[in-house]
Amino acid sequence: MQRRNFLKNSLIAAGVLTVSKTDAFTSSSTKNADDSVNNALSEPPVLRRSIMWGTCGVEGSVLDKCRAIKAAGFDGIEPNSHMSRNEVIDAVKATGLTISSVCNSKHWNVPLSSPDATVRQEGIAAMLVAMEDAKAYGTDAVLLVPGIVNDSVGYDDCWNRSTECIRKLIPAAEKLKVQICIENVWNNFLLSPLEAARFVDQFESQYVKFYFDCGNILNYGWPDQWLKILGNRVGRIHIKEFSKSIADKQGRGAGFGVKLTEGEVPWAKVMQQIMSVYTGGWLTTEQGSSKTPEELKDLLSRLDKIIAMK
């Protein structure tokens, strides 16, 4: 049997055998607490509107920013990790906002894919703080960039190192009841939805999910296709705009320079998939840097237009 499996795997690697749809993005032992990863929801989700902390450019204290966000009409915020917990807790209590999730603020500086074991350990420690933040705030999700592929970190090394580190974090995730949500960013890693699904499934844990960014994906894929394939592996969603036509003319980063609903993300298709597969509830904007109350209100209005497409 071992020889047969070795031969099969060798033939797959050589391109002689193809991988079935089931092998490509499902796991017989992992269904993320569901009978099927991609079953349509029996009831449509209740969606709440949140904003990523860095998107709010309003000057002032944490309380000042929370007041501006609440006045604009948002339901929640996604703070960075490693902020003053007491300050964040006091601000949301004073304003009536809810913490939708937490963004790990350290994963770029101490990536889990680093060749340096000391750096990887620092990355694990930083993620633990982020998960403890989430628990303290009463939310159940932390955004994590799992690693970075570059000229000094191979794709396979990024996969293996980040996998090993995330496995070490799962016991804490289970204890805290906080999901580790892997985000798709421009880190040259997990470049297809099938691969992203397999990355999540390998952990066989309901506490490892995907944090799907609708705008980031437009550089190399279609968000509605990703959402359909990832199904209820998606723990949280970032609502962000992107224009491929501007990126082609002015450089890749310039594609983010458009307002929400004025780019090329196919929002009607995205919302159709969200209503079919998403159970996380929160839609969090990561769009520009709204510096005035008027800009925050405009951002929420554009988010509401997207939600209305459901």
Secondary structure, 3 states (H helix, E strand, C coil): CHHHHHHHHHHHHHCCCCCCHHHHHCECCECCCCCCCCCCCCCCCCCEEEEEHHHECCCCCHHHHHHHHHHHCCCEEECECCCCHHHHHHHHHHHCCEECCEECCCCCCCCCCCCCHHHHHHHHHHHHHHHHHHHHHCCCEEEECCCCCECCECHHHHHHHHHHHHHHHHHHHHHHCCEEEEECCCCCCCCCHHHHHHHHHCCCCCCEEEEEECCHHHHCCCHHHHHHHHHHHEEEEEECCCCHHHHHHHCHHHHHCCCCCCCCCCHHHHHHHHHHHCCCCEEEECCCCECCHHHHHHHHHHHHHHHCCC
